[in-house]
Amino acid sequence: MKKRVLGIVGGVLLLTGIILIICLYPHISEIKKDFDRLKTEQYDTLVMSMYPIDYYKESDYMHYRGMDAVQMSYTIPNDSILCWYLNRAKKSGNYVERVYMGIDPERVNKEDIVKMIQENPDIFFEITISYPQIDYWTQMSEKKFGKVINTYRTTQEALLALENADLYSFGTEEWLIANKKNFEDELNTNEAVSEFLMCNMDILHPYGISYENLDAKFADYRYLYEKYCSLEPYSDATGMEIIFFGDSIIGNYTDSLSVPEVVSALTGAEVYNLGFGGRSAALYDTTEIAFSQVVDAFLEKDLSFLPVESQVYAGVKDYSENGRQEARKMFVVNYGLNDYFNGAPLKSKDEYDICSYAGSMRSAVKKLQEAYPEAQILLLTPHFSREYNFGRDIRGEQGGNMEDYANVVIELAKELNVDVLDNFHEFPVTELNWREFQPDGTHLNEKGRFLLGETIARRIKERK
């Protein structure tokens, strides 16, 4: 009887081994390359994941964290292989202090992964839960979504109980999962976003998971699932060119997390970023370049007076080389914060005086209307800022408070018969919640930029 039992066990183990070999055979060369690195290289940090991390960089772990990391190229299918990799690293002769580990709750046994971490108390584990695109969730039935999300929750609850692990999740972040431009393919985030995520895998950053915020995180999963299952489609702006003018809110961000690229991701429009960080619409200093002058450079495709290293130079150059005269146009204009900060004159006796806020805005918009009479023009008022007593202080002898600058834009939109987005009065960033969207009190973070981009996307008019 004993021999029979041993024979059955041996048969099961043999069958398991055969299945494992069959499954791993197509990846043998990749695994061998990883294992060779684990054996021969010097490192103190192991990076491995159950979802693709192709665009994460080993050098970032040294640059931002001072860690000598070795990053595995194989996307690991289960917790058994995770354990296999970790054991290889431990046998290498290196003292592994930390493991960065990407976990897919649907393909991991939480008891086994908890056991692996508990058996290595001298290693600290930084664990990030997988963050699939929103379409991954919305294609599920309500029943399946409930089942999968329960797996996510029970896995995270088990990991939270561990003393030698921190847990992070980006999967409920709309700015990430609802923007397809953040991904190179279905699961792989692009280079810039991968760097951003890596830098936020830190207990000091806002994406850590704790017992205190777990309920809120899973309420967010439910909210996003329901929102995107019933979301009214954005306007299809494929083939349309949207040209963005503005200050640092536009010009300081150029990757897929920027306002223009969010609009592009949601609508299919081609976008050109002519933002100019730190600049005003008004020409308050002759050494500066006003909005009206940026429009001149755009219309004339003249780069001669634009700073070569600036985003506005890159944007005008990009449009000059790739823009299509015949394409349907939209212009988005976002100036006003620096005009207020610098106390630029609100108005002037000369309605087209570019040294005043109203004059420069009026002059520039008129030029765009004359050049492209069929184009949609959307003016954005300056949004909330905590600077100068939350925008209440009067700036400049001929200036005003922040609301005065916002009201100038509203008045101009009516006068010039163009659209307006009243970010001062209507944008949901306020004195009560600004820290969530504006860490420095003025510039929008990734959440705020997605929110603004989504709002702009909803204002695009359908082709007549």
Secondary structure in CASP SS format (residue, H / E / C, confidence):
PFRMAT SS
TARGET T0000
AUTHOR 0000-0000-0000
METHOD secondary structure of the structure
MODEL  1
M C 1.00
K H 1.00
K H 1.00
R H 1.00
V H 1.00
L H 1.00
G H 1.00
I H 1.00
V H 1.00
G H 1.00
G H 1.00
V H 1.00
L H 1.00
L H 1.00
L H 1.00
T H 1.00
G H 1.00
I H 1.00
I H 1.00
L H 1.00
I H 1.00
I H 1.00
C H 1.00
L H 1.00
Y H 1.00
P H 1.00
H H 1.00
I H 1.00
S H 1.00
E H 1.00
I H 1.00
K H 1.00
K H 1.00
D H 1.00
F H 1.00
D H 1.00
R H 1.00
L H 1.00
K H 1.00
T H 1.00
E C 1.00
Q C 1.00
Y C 1.00
D C 1.00
T E 1.00
L E 1.00
V E 1.00
M E 1.00
S E 1.00
M C 1.00
Y C 1.00
P C 1.00
I C 1.00
D C 1.00
Y C 1.00
Y C 1.00
K C 1.00
E H 1.00
S H 1.00
D H 1.00
Y H 1.00
M H 1.00
H H 1.00
Y H 1.00
R H 1.00
G C 1.00
M C 1.00
D C 1.00
A E 1.00
V E 1.00
Q E 1.00
M E 1.00
S E 1.00
Y E 1.00
T E 1.00
I C 1.00
P C 1.00
N C 1.00
D H 1.00
S H 1.00
I H 1.00
L H 1.00
C H 1.00
W H 1.00
Y H 1.00
L H 1.00
N H 1.00
R H 1.00
A H 1.00
K H 1.00
K C 1.00
S C 1.00
G C 1.00
N C 1.00
Y C 1.00
V C 1.00
E C 1.00
R E 1.00
V E 1.00
Y E 1.00
M E 1.00
G E 1.00
I E 1.00
D C 1.00
P H 1.00
E H 1.00
R H 1.00
V C 1.00
N C 1.00
K H 1.00
E H 1.00
D H 1.00
I H 1.00
V H 1.00
K H 1.00
M H 1.00
I H 1.00
Q H 1.00
E C 1.00
N C 1.00
P C 1.00
D C 1.00
I C 1.00
F E 1.00
F E 1.00
E E 1.00
I E 1.00
T E 1.00
I E 1.00
S C 1.00
Y C 1.00
P C 1.00
Q C 1.00
I H 1.00
D H 1.00
Y H 1.00
W H 1.00
T H 1.00
Q C 1.00
M C 1.00
S C 1.00
E H 1.00
K H 1.00
K H 1.00
F H 1.00
G H 1.00
K H 1.00
V H 1.00
I H 1.00
N H 1.00
T H 1.00
Y H 1.00
R H 1.00
T H 1.00
T H 1.00
Q H 1.00
E H 1.00
A H 1.00
L H 1.00
L H 1.00
A C 1.00
L C 1.00
E C 1.00
N C 1.00
A E 1.00
D E 1.00
L E 1.00
Y E 1.00
S E 1.00
F C 1.00
G C 1.00
T C 1.00
E C 1.00
E H 1.00
W H 1.00
L H 1.00
I H 1.00
A C 1.00
N C 1.00
K H 1.00
K H 1.00
N H 1.00
F E 1.00
E C 1.00
D C 1.00
E C 1.00
L C 1.00
N C 1.00
T E 1.00
N C 1.00
E H 1.00
A H 1.00
V H 1.00
S H 1.00
E H 1.00
F H 1.00
L H 1.00
M H 1.00
C H 1.00
N C 1.00
M C 1.00
D C 1.00
I C 1.00
L C 1.00
H C 1.00
P C 1.00
Y C 1.00
G E 1.00
I C 1.00
S C 1.00
Y C 1.00
E C 1.00
N C 1.00
L H 1.00
D H 1.00
A H 1.00
K H 1.00
F H 1.00
A H 1.00
D H 1.00
Y H 1.00
R H 1.00
Y H 1.00
L H 1.00
Y H 1.00
E H 1.00
K H 1.00
Y H 1.00
C H 1.00
S C 1.00
L C 1.00
E C 1.00
P C 1.00
Y C 1.00
S C 1.00
D C 1.00
A C 1.00
T C 1.00
G C 1.00
M C 1.00
E E 1.00
I E 1.00
I E 1.00
F E 1.00
F E 1.00
G E 1.00
D C 1.00
S H 1.00
I H 1.00
I H 1.00
G H 1.00
N C 1.00
Y C 1.00
T C 1.00
D C 1.00
S C 1.00
L C 1.00
S C 1.00
V H 1.00
P H 1.00
E H 1.00
V H 1.00
V H 1.00
S H 1.00
A H 1.00
L H 1.00
T H 1.00
G C 1.00
A C 1.00
E E 1.00
V E 1.00
Y E 1.00
N E 1.00
L E 1.00
G E 1.00
F C 1.00
G C 1.00
G C 1.00
R C 1.00
S C 1.00
A C 1.00
A C 1.00
L C 1.00
Y C 1.00
D C 1.00
T C 1.00
T C 1.00
E C 1.00
I C 1.00
A C 1.00
F H 1.00
S H 1.00
Q H 1.00
V H 1.00
V H 1.00
D H 1.00
A H 1.00
F H 1.00
L H 1.00
E H 1.00
K C 1.00
D C 1.00
L C 1.00
S C 1.00
F C 1.00
L C 1.00
P C 1.00
V C 1.00
E C 1.00
S C 1.00
Q H 1.00
V H 1.00
Y H 1.00
A H 1.00
G H 1.00
V H 1.00
K H 1.00
D H 1.00
Y H 1.00
S H 1.00
E H 1.00
N H 1.00
G C 1.00
R C 1.00
Q C 1.00
E C 1.00
A C 1.00
R C 1.00
K E 1.00
M E 1.00
F E 1.00
V E 1.00
V E 1.00
N E 1.00
Y C 1.00
G C 1.00
L H 1.00
N H 1.00
D H 1.00
Y H 1.00
F H 1.00
N C 1.00
G C 1.00
A C 1.00
P C 1.00
L C 1.00
K C 1.00
S C 1.00
K C 1.00
D C 1.00
E C 1.00
Y C 1.00
D C 1.00
I C 1.00
C C 1.00
S C 1.00
Y H 1.00
A H 1.00
G H 1.00
S H 1.00
M H 1.00
R H 1.00
S H 1.00
A H 1.00
V H 1.00
K H 1.00
K H 1.00
L H 1.00
Q H 1.00
E H 1.00
A H 1.00
Y C 1.00
P C 1.00
E C 1.00
A C 1.00
Q E 1.00
I E 1.00
L E 1.00
L E 1.00
L E 1.00
T C 1.00
P C 1.00
H C 1.00
F C 1.00
S C 1.00
R C 1.00
E H 1.00
Y H 1.00
N H 1.00
F H 1.00
G H 1.00
R C 1.00
D C 1.00
I C 1.00
R E 1.00
G C 1.00
E C 1.00
Q C 1.00
G C 1.00
G E 1.00
N C 1.00
M H 1.00
E H 1.00
D H 1.00
Y H 1.00
A H 1.00
N H 1.00
V H 1.00
V H 1.00
I H 1.00
E H 1.00
L H 1.00
A H 1.00
K H 1.00
E H 1.00
L H 1.00
N C 1.00
V C 1.00
D E 1.00
V E 1.00
L E 1.00
D C 1.00
N C 1.00
F C 1.00
H C 1.00
E C 1.00
F C 1.00
P C 1.00
V C 1.00
T C 1.00
E C 1.00
L C 1.00
N C 1.00
W H 1.00
R H 1.00
E H 1.00
F H 1.00
Q C 1.00
P C 1.00
D C 1.00
G C 1.00
T C 1.00
H C 1.00
L C 1.00
N C 1.00
E H 1.00
K H 1.00
G H 1.00
R H 1.00
F H 1.00
L H 1.00
L H 1.00
G H 1.00
E H 1.00
T H 1.00
I H 1.00
A H 1.00
R C 1.00
R C 1.00
I C 1.00
K C 1.00
E C 1.00
R C 1.00
K C 1.00
END
